[in-house]
Structure formats: structure tokens, C-alpha cells
Amino acid sequence: MKFTLVTSGTFYRDSEIDSLEDLGFKFKIDKELVDGTLWCMNYEQIVTIEINTLDDLFALIEKTGSKLIIHGREDSTIEIYDDYRE
């Protein structure tokens, strides 16, 4: 089944973006910091992922190192819960 993939976070540091870029997320520089760069998620993109088995789902959890929120069946969205949200 195809899911849209989103993140809870908007801003990421250098060390946090590699695994997300591997999934297809794109970033733009928000500001240069003394200890690196603060990156902002580019929301003009739509990232999708194919999940057909529990092994696929477990692989995604392992790759992101985060908890996942799976929204309703009609929405078909998986959220990588990597930041505070209301």
C-alpha cells in the first residue's frame, strides 16, 4: 500500500537530515549557526513510500529511529514523530 510520508518536525540540524534525505525529503537552508546549519523542510514536495508487510514497516521504524503515527485508512499518511506536536 502506498503512503504519504510526513514529519512532525520542520527544522533539522546537519546530523538529522541524512536519513530523511534517504527517504526522499528535501531541505533548504534556514540559517547558518555557529555549530552548523539549521535546515528547513521543503514542503513543496510529496514523499511517498510503499509499505506492504510488517517487515517493511519495521524497516521504516529502524531507518528513522522514530515513532510513527499512522493516520486513518482514507488518509494513508505515515507521520515520522520526531518533534513536538499539538
JOKARA-V740716 format. One record per run of one state. SS is the DSSP state (H for helix, E for strand, C for the rest). FROM is the first residue (numbers start at 1). LEN is the number of residues. If there is no record, write none. Layout:
ss = {SS SS}
from = {FROM FROM}
len = {LEN LEN}
//
This chain:
ss = {C E C E H C H C E C E C E C H C E C E C}
from = {1 2 8 11 14 17 18 24 27 34 36 42 47 51 54 65 67 71 77 82}
len = {1 6 3 3 3 1 6 3 7 2 6 5 4 3 11 2 4 6 5 5}
//
